[in-house]
Amino acid sequence: MRGDRKCILDSKQYNYCPHCNHDNPNETWRYLFCSENCREIYKILEDWTGKKISSDDAKQKLVLHELPSLDQIQPSLRKNIEDINASAQTILTNRIVEEKPKRRGRKKKTIVNED
């Protein structure tokens, strides 16, 4: 039987059962989060709340992730995101730059922050 769960970041309903063959039992983070994206966003917010990273660092890291709309995010976590945006010193705009590979292969895409 699959377990019905609710993501602690965006309240999305999802199924995860560590005992079923359909789900990977090594992904224990799936007990709390519906996706790797939500897990990473939560980790950034946790680091910012614990003062391990600055508001600027948190904002730069959050820009790299696909944030759910703010009305879907839990109220306390939503407030943290709003506080990060309000207190961050830099305003970031992202653009993707293609770089030529050093060897044969695919082009590497990087995100460049422009002030």
VMD Tcl script that builds the backbone (N, CA, C; Angstrom):
set m [mol new atoms 345]
animate dup $m
set s [atomselect $m all]
$s set {name element resname resid chain x y z} {
  {N N MET 1 A 0.848 -1.185 0.000}
  {CA C MET 1 A 0.000 0.000 0.000}
  {C C MET 1 A 0.888 1.241 0.000}
  {N N ARG 2 A 0.567 2.169 -0.848}
  {CA C ARG 2 A 1.346 3.392 -0.964}
  {C C ARG 2 A 0.870 4.405 0.070}
  {N N GLY 3 A 1.795 5.192 0.559}
  {CA C GLY 3 A 1.464 6.171 1.584}
  {C C GLY 3 A 1.133 7.527 0.992}
  {N N ASP 4 A 0.015 8.094 1.383}
  {CA C ASP 4 A -0.333 9.449 0.979}
  {C C ASP 4 A 0.366 10.414 1.921}
  {N N ARG 5 A 1.082 11.355 1.337}
  {CA C ARG 5 A 1.856 12.309 2.123}
  {C C ARG 5 A 1.575 13.724 1.644}
  {N N LYS 6 A 1.990 14.686 2.468}
  {CA C LYS 6 A 1.822 16.100 2.157}
  {C C LYS 6 A 3.176 16.778 2.331}
  {N N CYS 7 A 3.667 17.432 1.289}
  {CA C CYS 7 A 4.977 18.085 1.315}
  {C C CYS 7 A 4.976 19.206 2.354}
  {N N ILE 8 A 6.056 19.281 3.153}
  {CA C ILE 8 A 6.105 20.311 4.196}
  {C C ILE 8 A 6.464 21.682 3.654}
  {N N LEU 9 A 6.869 21.766 2.390}
  {CA C LEU 9 A 7.173 23.073 1.808}
  {C C LEU 9 A 5.960 23.656 1.101}
  {N N ASP 10 A 5.415 22.917 0.137}
  {CA C ASP 10 A 4.338 23.480 -0.681}
  {C C ASP 10 A 2.977 22.803 -0.499}
  {N N SER 11 A 2.868 21.923 0.474}
  {CA C SER 11 A 1.612 21.238 0.815}
  {C C SER 11 A 1.055 20.368 -0.307}
  {N N LYS 12 A 1.869 20.046 -1.283}
  {CA C LYS 12 A 1.435 19.203 -2.393}
  {C C LYS 12 A 1.244 17.767 -1.901}
  {N N GLN 13 A 0.167 17.155 -2.323}
  {CA C GLN 13 A -0.104 15.759 -1.982}
  {C C GLN 13 A 0.713 14.860 -2.912}
  {N N TYR 14 A 1.338 13.827 -2.359}
  {CA C TYR 14 A 2.107 12.885 -3.166}
  {C C TYR 14 A 2.100 11.530 -2.483}
  {N N ASN 15 A 2.537 10.518 -3.190}
  {CA C ASN 15 A 2.582 9.164 -2.654}
  {C C ASN 15 A 4.029 8.736 -2.466}
  {N N TYR 16 A 4.298 8.153 -1.327}
  {CA C TYR 16 A 5.610 7.557 -1.070}
  {C C TYR 16 A 5.461 6.457 -0.037}
  {N N CYS 17 A 6.018 5.327 -0.350}
  {CA C CYS 17 A 6.015 4.200 0.572}
  {C C CYS 17 A 7.404 3.560 0.527}
  {N N PRO 18 A 8.151 3.614 1.618}
  {CA C PRO 18 A 9.510 3.054 1.605}
  {C C PRO 18 A 9.546 1.528 1.490}
  {N N HIS 19 A 8.392 0.892 1.646}
  {CA C HIS 19 A 8.334 -0.562 1.601}
  {C C HIS 19 A 7.888 -1.104 0.255}
  {N N CYS 20 A 7.421 -0.202 -0.614}
  {CA C CYS 20 A 6.934 -0.629 -1.928}
  {C C CYS 20 A 8.081 -0.673 -2.925}
  {N N ASN 21 A 7.956 -1.547 -3.893}
  {CA C ASN 21 A 8.989 -1.661 -4.921}
  {C C ASN 21 A 9.011 -0.443 -5.843}
  {N N HIS 22 A 7.920 0.307 -5.908}
  {CA C HIS 22 A 7.827 1.451 -6.811}
  {C C HIS 22 A 8.701 2.610 -6.344}
  {N N ASP 23 A 8.923 2.716 -5.063}
  {CA C ASP 23 A 9.660 3.835 -4.490}
  {C C ASP 23 A 11.023 3.368 -3.986}
  {N N ASN 24 A 11.988 4.240 -4.105}
  {CA C ASN 24 A 13.342 3.934 -3.657}
  {C C ASN 24 A 13.426 4.122 -2.141}
  {N N PRO 25 A 13.671 3.056 -1.382}
  {CA C PRO 25 A 13.729 3.194 0.081}
  {C C PRO 25 A 14.929 4.013 0.554}
  {N N ASN 26 A 15.916 4.245 -0.309}
  {CA C ASN 26 A 17.085 5.036 0.083}
  {C C ASN 26 A 16.796 6.536 0.056}
  {N N GLU 27 A 15.715 6.936 -0.560}
  {CA C GLU 27 A 15.354 8.349 -0.613}
  {C C GLU 27 A 14.474 8.697 0.591}
  {N N THR 28 A 15.064 8.674 1.771}
  {CA C THR 28 A 14.295 8.914 2.991}
  {C C THR 28 A 13.771 10.345 3.071}
  {N N TRP 29 A 14.369 11.268 2.329}
  {CA C TRP 29 A 13.874 12.638 2.309}
  {C C TRP 29 A 12.457 12.704 1.758}
  {N N ARG 30 A 12.029 11.669 1.035}
  {CA C ARG 30 A 10.681 11.657 0.461}
  {C C ARG 30 A 9.596 11.521 1.534}
  {N N TYR 31 A 9.971 11.237 2.761}
  {CA C TYR 31 A 8.996 11.256 3.853}
  {C C TYR 31 A 8.425 12.661 4.028}
  {N N LEU 32 A 9.238 13.684 3.760}
  {CA C LEU 32 A 8.850 15.071 4.024}
  {C C LEU 32 A 8.602 15.911 2.781}
  {N N PHE 33 A 9.269 15.597 1.675}
  {CA C PHE 33 A 9.226 16.453 0.495}
  {C C PHE 33 A 8.738 15.698 -0.736}
  {N N CYS 34 A 7.978 16.409 -1.565}
  {CA C CYS 34 A 7.444 15.789 -2.780}
  {C C CYS 34 A 8.485 15.706 -3.893}
  {N N SER 35 A 9.522 16.551 -3.824}
  {CA C SER 35 A 10.532 16.568 -4.885}
  {C C SER 35 A 11.889 16.994 -4.328}
  {N N GLU 36 A 12.913 16.721 -5.094}
  {CA C GLU 36 A 14.267 17.142 -4.745}
  {C C GLU 36 A 14.339 18.669 -4.698}
  {N N ASN 37 A 13.586 19.324 -5.571}
  {CA C ASN 37 A 13.536 20.788 -5.611}
  {C C ASN 37 A 13.040 21.352 -4.276}
  {N N CYS 38 A 11.946 20.819 -3.759}
  {CA C CYS 38 A 11.409 21.281 -2.471}
  {C C CYS 38 A 12.409 21.009 -1.347}
  {N N ARG 39 A 13.076 19.889 -1.423}
  {CA C ARG 39 A 14.079 19.545 -0.415}
  {C C ARG 39 A 15.209 20.574 -0.406}
  {N N GLU 40 A 15.700 20.931 -1.587}
  {CA C GLU 40 A 16.798 21.894 -1.690}
  {C C GLU 40 A 16.371 23.285 -1.222}
  {N N ILE 41 A 15.170 23.704 -1.582}
  {CA C ILE 41 A 14.661 25.012 -1.156}
  {C C ILE 41 A 14.569 25.056 0.370}
  {N N TYR 42 A 14.035 23.995 0.961}
  {CA C TYR 42 A 13.912 23.929 2.414}
  {C C TYR 42 A 15.282 24.001 3.081}
  {N N LYS 43 A 16.265 23.319 2.511}
  {CA C LYS 43 A 17.633 23.327 3.068}
  {C C LYS 43 A 18.207 24.744 3.032}
  {N N ILE 44 A 17.970 25.488 1.955}
  {CA C ILE 44 A 18.443 26.872 1.861}
  {C C ILE 44 A 17.792 27.720 2.946}
  {N N LEU 45 A 16.475 27.569 3.109}
  {CA C LEU 45 A 15.759 28.333 4.131}
  {C C LEU 45 A 16.243 27.956 5.531}
  {N N GLU 46 A 16.515 26.698 5.743}
  {CA C GLU 46 A 17.024 26.230 7.035}
  {C C GLU 46 A 18.410 26.823 7.314}
  {N N ASP 47 A 19.272 26.849 6.310}
  {CA C ASP 47 A 20.613 27.432 6.479}
  {C C ASP 47 A 20.525 28.931 6.759}
  {N N TRP 48 A 19.611 29.622 6.089}
  {CA C TRP 48 A 19.441 31.062 6.301}
  {C C TRP 48 A 18.897 31.336 7.706}
  {N N THR 49 A 17.906 30.567 8.126}
  {CA C THR 49 A 17.322 30.734 9.454}
  {C C THR 49 A 18.357 30.459 10.540}
  {N N GLY 50 A 19.216 29.473 10.330}
  {CA C GLY 50 A 20.271 29.145 11.280}
  {C C GLY 50 A 21.493 30.031 11.152}
  {N N LYS 51 A 21.401 31.062 10.304}
  {CA C LYS 51 A 22.482 32.042 10.091}
  {C C LYS 51 A 23.771 31.408 9.568}
  {N N LYS 52 A 23.619 30.310 8.818}
  {CA C LYS 52 A 24.780 29.690 8.181}
  {C C LYS 52 A 25.133 30.405 6.878}
  {N N ILE 53 A 24.108 31.047 6.257}
  {CA C ILE 53 A 24.342 31.791 5.022}
  {C C ILE 53 A 23.652 33.147 5.134}
  {N N SER 54 A 24.148 34.116 4.375}
  {CA C SER 54 A 23.570 35.464 4.393}
  {C C SER 54 A 22.327 35.528 3.509}
  {N N SER 55 A 21.620 36.633 3.598}
  {CA C SER 55 A 20.434 36.830 2.760}
  {C C SER 55 A 20.811 36.843 1.285}
  {N N ASP 56 A 21.951 37.472 0.975}
  {CA C ASP 56 A 22.410 37.505 -0.421}
  {C C ASP 56 A 22.710 36.102 -0.933}
  {N N ASP 57 A 23.399 35.300 -0.125}
  {CA C ASP 57 A 23.714 33.930 -0.530}
  {C C ASP 57 A 22.437 33.103 -0.696}
  {N N ALA 58 A 21.516 33.282 0.226}
  {CA C ALA 58 A 20.251 32.539 0.154}
  {C C ALA 58 A 19.493 32.913 -1.119}
  {N N LYS 59 A 19.459 34.202 -1.432}
  {CA C LYS 59 A 18.738 34.635 -2.624}
  {C C LYS 59 A 19.394 34.081 -3.877}
  {N N GLN 60 A 20.720 34.105 -3.927}
  {CA C GLN 60 A 21.424 33.560 -5.090}
  {C C GLN 60 A 21.144 32.072 -5.262}
  {N N LYS 61 A 21.055 31.345 -4.169}
  {CA C LYS 61 A 20.768 29.917 -4.247}
  {C C LYS 61 A 19.309 29.659 -4.622}
  {N N LEU 62 A 18.396 30.460 -4.083}
  {CA C LEU 62 A 16.976 30.275 -4.396}
  {C C LEU 62 A 16.682 30.541 -5.870}
  {N N VAL 63 A 17.417 31.467 -6.468}
  {CA C VAL 63 A 17.211 31.790 -7.888}
  {C C VAL 63 A 17.478 30.574 -8.767}
  {N N LEU 64 A 18.340 29.685 -8.327}
  {CA C LEU 64 A 18.690 28.501 -9.109}
  {C C LEU 64 A 17.629 27.401 -9.057}
  {N N HIS 65 A 16.640 27.569 -8.190}
  {CA C HIS 65 A 15.594 26.551 -8.032}
  {C C HIS 65 A 14.258 27.076 -8.527}
  {N N GLU 66 A 13.400 26.157 -8.868}
  {CA C GLU 66 A 12.058 26.502 -9.317}
  {C C GLU 66 A 11.152 26.618 -8.092}
  {N N LEU 67 A 10.901 27.862 -7.687}
  {CA C LEU 67 A 10.068 28.091 -6.506}
  {C C LEU 67 A 8.596 27.902 -6.847}
  {N N PRO 68 A 7.854 27.224 -5.995}
  {CA C PRO 68 A 6.409 27.183 -6.180}
  {C C PRO 68 A 5.853 28.592 -5.947}
  {N N SER 69 A 4.640 28.845 -6.375}
  {CA C SER 69 A 4.068 30.167 -6.116}
  {C C SER 69 A 3.968 30.374 -4.603}
  {N N LEU 70 A 4.129 31.613 -4.178}
  {CA C LEU 70 A 4.186 31.905 -2.743}
  {C C LEU 70 A 2.918 31.500 -1.997}
  {N N ASP 71 A 1.771 31.536 -2.659}
  {CA C ASP 71 A 0.537 31.157 -1.967}
  {C C ASP 71 A 0.466 29.648 -1.685}
  {N N GLN 72 A 1.305 28.847 -2.353}
  {CA C GLN 72 A 1.345 27.402 -2.098}
  {C C GLN 72 A 2.293 27.045 -0.957}
  {N N ILE 73 A 3.233 27.926 -0.659}
  {CA C ILE 73 A 4.247 27.639 0.356}
  {C C ILE 73 A 3.677 27.860 1.756}
  {N N GLN 74 A 4.079 27.015 2.689}
  {CA C GLN 74 A 3.630 27.131 4.075}
  {C C GLN 74 A 3.897 28.547 4.596}
  {N N PRO 75 A 2.988 29.130 5.391}
  {CA C PRO 75 A 3.111 30.525 5.835}
  {C C PRO 75 A 4.442 30.898 6.490}
  {N N SER 76 A 4.959 30.064 7.378}
  {CA C SER 76 A 6.227 30.412 8.041}
  {C C SER 76 A 7.388 30.407 7.047}
  {N N LEU 77 A 7.372 29.469 6.120}
  {CA C LEU 77 A 8.431 29.405 5.110}
  {C C LEU 77 A 8.275 30.535 4.100}
  {N N ARG 78 A 7.040 30.885 3.784}
  {CA C ARG 78 A 6.769 32.013 2.885}
  {C C ARG 78 A 7.341 33.296 3.472}
  {N N LYS 79 A 7.156 33.484 4.774}
  {CA C LYS 79 A 7.692 34.678 5.439}
  {C C LYS 79 A 9.209 34.714 5.345}
  {N N ASN 80 A 9.861 33.560 5.488}
  {CA C ASN 80 A 11.318 33.506 5.351}
  {C C ASN 80 A 11.758 33.946 3.955}
  {N N ILE 81 A 11.064 33.482 2.933}
  {CA C ILE 81 A 11.404 33.871 1.562}
  {C C ILE 81 A 11.201 35.366 1.367}
  {N N GLU 82 A 10.106 35.881 1.883}
  {CA C GLU 82 A 9.854 37.318 1.778}
  {C C GLU 82 A 10.915 38.121 2.522}
  {N N ASP 83 A 11.343 37.653 3.689}
  {CA C ASP 83 A 12.396 38.331 4.448}
  {C C ASP 83 A 13.728 38.300 3.707}
  {N N ILE 84 A 14.032 37.182 3.079}
  {CA C ILE 84 A 15.266 37.081 2.289}
  {C C ILE 84 A 15.232 38.089 1.146}
  {N N ASN 85 A 14.118 38.150 0.434}
  {CA C ASN 85 A 14.001 39.093 -0.683}
  {C C ASN 85 A 14.105 40.538 -0.210}
  {N N ALA 86 A 13.534 40.831 0.945}
  {CA C ALA 86 A 13.542 42.201 1.455}
  {C C ALA 86 A 14.922 42.615 1.957}
  {N N SER 87 A 15.669 41.679 2.543}
  {CA C SER 87 A 16.944 42.053 3.156}
  {C C SER 87 A 18.159 41.817 2.264}
  {N N ALA 88 A 17.975 41.151 1.147}
  {CA C ALA 88 A 19.116 40.905 0.257}
  {C C ALA 88 A 19.584 42.211 -0.364}
  {N N GLN 89 A 20.873 42.392 -0.432}
  {CA C GLN 89 A 21.467 43.616 -0.958}
  {C C GLN 89 A 21.458 43.660 -2.481}
  {N N THR 90 A 21.554 42.502 -3.109}
  {CA C THR 90 A 21.679 42.468 -4.562}
  {C C THR 90 A 20.368 42.089 -5.219}
  {N N ILE 91 A 20.166 42.640 -6.367}
  {CA C ILE 91 A 19.032 42.256 -7.209}
  {C C ILE 91 A 19.631 41.472 -8.361}
  {N N LEU 92 A 19.211 40.245 -8.498}
  {CA C LEU 92 A 19.812 39.376 -9.489}
  {C C LEU 92 A 18.933 39.224 -10.713}
  {N N THR 93 A 19.564 39.263 -11.857}
  {CA C THR 93 A 18.893 38.866 -13.087}
  {C C THR 93 A 19.746 37.759 -13.666}
  {N N ASN 94 A 19.115 36.724 -14.113}
  {CA C ASN 94 A 19.845 35.572 -14.623}
  {C C ASN 94 A 19.714 35.483 -16.125}
  {N N ARG 95 A 20.787 35.066 -16.746}
  {CA C ARG 95 A 20.726 34.728 -18.150}
  {C C ARG 95 A 21.611 33.513 -18.336}
  {N N ILE 96 A 21.261 32.701 -19.287}
  {CA C ILE 96 A 22.024 31.486 -19.539}
  {C C ILE 96 A 23.028 31.777 -20.649}
  {N N VAL 97 A 24.268 31.436 -20.390}
  {CA C VAL 97 A 25.341 31.658 -21.348}
  {C C VAL 97 A 25.856 30.299 -21.792}
  {N N GLU 98 A 26.008 30.134 -23.108}
  {CA C GLU 98 A 26.569 28.888 -23.616}
  {C C GLU 98 A 28.073 29.055 -23.768}
  {N N GLU 99 A 28.804 28.102 -23.252}
  {CA C GLU 99 A 30.254 28.123 -23.358}
  {C C GLU 99 A 30.700 27.022 -24.303}
  {N N LYS 100 A 31.763 27.288 -25.017}
  {CA C LYS 100 A 32.308 26.279 -25.911}
  {C C LYS 100 A 32.989 25.210 -25.062}
  {N N PRO 101 A 32.780 23.947 -25.414}
  {CA C PRO 101 A 33.429 22.881 -24.633}
  {C C PRO 101 A 34.928 22.856 -24.898}
  {N N LYS 102 A 35.697 22.426 -23.902}
  {CA C LYS 102 A 37.147 22.315 -24.055}
  {C C LYS 102 A 37.494 21.133 -24.944}
  {N N ARG 103 A 36.684 20.132 -24.915}
  {CA C ARG 103 A 36.854 18.947 -25.760}
  {C C ARG 103 A 35.578 18.758 -26.549}
  {N N ARG 104 A 35.583 17.735 -27.336}
  {CA C ARG 104 A 34.361 17.427 -28.076}
  {C C ARG 104 A 33.239 17.117 -27.103}
  {N N GLY 105 A 32.075 17.524 -27.457}
  {CA C GLY 105 A 30.935 17.225 -26.586}
  {C C GLY 105 A 29.922 18.344 -26.609}
  {N N ARG 106 A 29.036 18.276 -25.683}
  {CA C ARG 106 A 27.949 19.238 -25.605}
  {C C ARG 106 A 28.422 20.541 -25.005}
  {N N LYS 107 A 27.733 21.603 -25.403}
  {CA C LYS 107 A 28.036 22.908 -24.831}
  {C C LYS 107 A 27.573 22.940 -23.385}
  {N N LYS 108 A 28.321 23.635 -22.584}
  {CA C LYS 108 A 28.006 23.763 -21.172}
  {C C LYS 108 A 27.224 25.054 -20.969}
  {N N LYS 109 A 26.117 24.969 -20.254}
  {CA C LYS 109 A 25.314 26.151 -19.968}
  {C C LYS 109 A 25.534 26.571 -18.527}
  {N N THR 110 A 25.791 27.853 -18.329}
  {CA C THR 110 A 25.961 28.358 -16.982}
  {C C THR 110 A 25.060 29.545 -16.784}
  {N N ILE 111 A 24.722 29.791 -15.544}
  {CA C ILE 111 A 23.881 30.943 -15.213}
  {C C ILE 111 A 24.798 32.053 -14.747}
  {N N VAL 112 A 24.638 33.213 -15.366}
  {CA C VAL 112 A 25.455 34.366 -15.026}
  {C C VAL 112 A 24.570 35.391 -14.348}
  {N N ASN 113 A 25.003 35.880 -13.191}
  {CA C ASN 113 A 24.259 36.912 -12.475}
  {C C ASN 113 A 24.766 38.264 -12.926}
  {N N GLU 114 A 23.823 39.098 -13.333}
  {CA C GLU 114 A 24.173 40.456 -13.749}
  {C C GLU 114 A 23.578 41.437 -12.767}
  {N N ASP 115 A 24.340 42.409 -12.351}
  {CA C ASP 115 A 23.830 43.434 -11.444}
  {C C ASP 115 A 23.396 44.650 -12.233}
}
mol reanalyze $m
mol bondsrecalc $m
mol representation Tube
mol addrep $m
